Amino acid sequence: MGTLASACVRSVQTDVLIVRDTYRDPFHTVVAGIDFSSTSRRALEMAALIAHGEGAKLYAAHIVPTMRRPTRACVPAWTGAGCVRQ
């Protein structure tokens, strides 16, 4: 999806389903992105309806940013190992 299409989708005041224009078969997989907001709950509900109607698998995806990997890892003092470089 291009920049213009993405901007249009984000600005409309209605639900949007994005599908490749060349796709004609029944859905086998439906994915809903969630962030635990009321909007994403509604998206998940609609995705569930579509998945059920198509006999498709439904996945809810929530992305969690990863933390930076520490340069040193410390193990508990009782192991006697102290800090080790990774």
N, C-alpha and C positions, 0 to 999 in steps of 0.2 A: 504494500500500500504506500502510495506516495505522500509527500508532505501536504499537498492540497487536500487529498481525500482524508487524510488523518485529521486535519484541521476542521474539515466539514463534519466528520463523525463526532468530534469532541464538542462541537458547538450546537448541535441539534437538541431539541427538547423532547426527544422521543427515544424509544429503544431502537438499537441498531444491531443487525446480524450481519457479520462480515463473512462472505463466502467467495471463493474464487469463481470468476465468471465462467470458467470452463468445467466446473464441477456439476455433474448431472445425476450421480448415483445417490442412493440413500446414505445418510451419515452413518459411519461406523463408530466414530468417536466425537464427543462434544466436550469442549474445554471451556470453563468459565473462570476468568481471573477474579479473585476475591481479595478484598482488603478489610472485610468485616464491617463495612458501612452498609447503610440501608439500600444504597444503590447497587452494591455488589450482591446483596441478598436477593434483590429482585432479579438481577442478571442470572444468579444461580437457579432461582425458581424457574425462570424461562428456559434456561439450558436444560433443566431436568424435564420439563414438558417436551422439549424437542427430542431429547435423548429417549425418553419413554416412547414417544410416537414413532421414532425411527428404529427402535430396538437397538440403540447405540449405547456404548459405554460412556459414562459421565465422569469427568474429572474436574475437581475444583483445585485451582492452582493459586497458591499464595507465595509470593517471593519474599524471602528474608535476606537482606543484605548480609554478606559475610563480614566478619571482623578481620582486621589486619592480623596476619599471623605474627606471633611474637618472635623476636630474634632469639630469645632464650626461654627455655621451659624449666620451671622449678618443680621438683617433685617433693612430696612431704618430707619434712626433716627426719622423721622416724625411719625413713629408708636408708639414710646415710648417704644418699647420692648427691644431695644438694642441687645446684643448677647445672644444667648441661646445655651446650651449644647445639643448635639444630642446623 
